[in-house]
Amino acid sequence: MITADRGIARAAEQHGLDVLLISSGSIDLPGFACGFIGGAAFRLSEHTMAFTGVLDRHPDKEAILSFLDRHGLEADYLTNRPIFDIGGAIPLIEKT
């Protein structure tokens, strides 16, 4: 789990989850001071975490990429914009 919320991080760790606590901010959300990583990223496939934009402005970019690597995931950037919060995403998969 990746979060900027210390309370959520603490609770998740108490339940055995591996948690990366990141700095708040650096995720755009129009009309608000900052967005959330949970609204700007989602699991795209077994080995891919999609991000709405690039992590270049995020102070924890390297820690995030290292955390993903530790969990066998690669980052896929859907746009060249700085990362932004879209509220969430549901990938649709069509099986043939």
Stockholm file with secondary structure:
# STOCKHOLM 1.0

chainA/1-96         MITADRGIARAAEQHGLDVLLISSGSIDLPGFACGFIGGAAFRLSEHTMAFTGVLDRHPDKEAILSFLDRHGLEADYLTNRPIFDIGGAIPLIEKT
#=GR chainA/1-96 SS CEESCHHHHHHHHHTTCCCEECCSCCSBCTTSSCCCGGGTEEEEETTEEEESSBCTTCTTHHHHHHHHHHTTCEEEESSSSBCBCCSCCCCCCCCC
#=GC SS_cons        CEESCHHHHHHHHHTTCCCEECCSCCSBCTTSSCCCGGGTEEEEETTEEEESSBCTTCTTHHHHHHHHHHTTCEEEESSSSBCBCCSCCCCCCCCC
//
